[in-house]
Amino acid sequence: MTKEELKSKALNTLFKNQGIYNGLIGVGLLYSVFLSSNPIEISRLLLIYIILVALYGSITSDKKIILAQGGLAILALISTFF
């Protein structure tokens, strides 16, 4: 990606939207761990959501996205069963 492309207003908007998405998912996970009466269920729901979004990205864009975006979520989801 060139410097010119990085200056694009549309691309910056996309980056900001991605940041908000990731931030809100993080807030949801923190809520599920510290404030929820059923933290495991909410955590699993949010982690499955992240994995599905990564799966969609790997199908529509680049196959590496499933591991890059969803890899940690997959590991975290597995850890909730132990």
C-alpha positions in Angstrom: 0.0 0.0 0.0 1.4 3.4 -1.0 1.6 6.5 1.1 -0.9 8.1 -1.2 -3.4 5.3 -0.5 -2.9 5.6 3.2 -3.9 9.3 3.0 -7.3 8.4 1.5 -10.2 9.6 3.5 -12.2 6.5 2.7 -9.4 4.2 3.8 -8.9 6.2 7.1 -12.6 5.8 7.7 -12.4 2.1 7.3 -9.4 1.9 9.7 -11.4 3.9 12.3 -14.4 1.6 11.9 -12.2 -1.4 12.4 -10.7 0.2 15.5 -14.2 0.8 16.9 -15.3 -2.7 16.1 -12.2 -4.2 17.9 -12.6 -1.8 20.8 -16.3 -2.7 21.4 -15.5 -6.4 21.1 -12.8 -5.9 23.8 -15.3 -4.0 26.0 -17.8 -6.9 25.6 -15.2 -9.4 26.6 -14.1 -7.3 29.6 -17.8 -7.0 30.6 -18.3 -10.7 30.3 -15.3 -11.5 32.5 -15.7 -8.9 35.3 -19.4 -7.9 35.4 -21.5 -10.6 33.9 -23.3 -13.3 36.0 -22.5 -15.8 33.2 -19.1 -14.8 31.9 -18.3 -18.0 30.1 -21.4 -18.0 27.9 -21.0 -14.3 26.9 -17.3 -14.8 26.3 -17.9 -17.8 24.1 -20.6 -15.9 22.1 -18.3 -13.0 21.5 -15.4 -15.3 20.6 -17.5 -17.2 18.1 -18.6 -13.9 16.6 -14.9 -12.9 16.1 -14.2 -16.3 14.5 -17.1 -16.0 12.1 -16.0 -12.5 11.1 -12.5 -13.9 10.5 -13.9 -16.8 8.5 -15.9 -14.4 6.3 -12.8 -12.3 5.8 -10.8 -15.4 4.8 -13.4 -16.4 2.3 -13.9 -13.0 0.7 -10.4 -11.5 1.0 -7.4 -13.5 2.1 -7.2 -17.0 3.5 -4.6 -15.9 6.1 -7.2 -13.7 7.8 -8.7 -16.8 9.6 -5.4 -17.2 11.5 -4.4 -13.5 11.7 -7.7 -12.2 13.0 -9.3 -15.4 14.4 -6.3 -17.3 15.7 -6.3 -15.8 19.2 -10.1 -16.0 19.4 -9.9 -19.7 18.4 -7.4 -20.4 21.2 -9.3 -18.3 23.7 -12.5 -20.2 22.8 -10.8 -23.5 23.3 -9.4 -22.4 26.6 -13.0 -21.7 27.9 -13.7 -25.5 27.9 -10.9 -26.3 30.3 
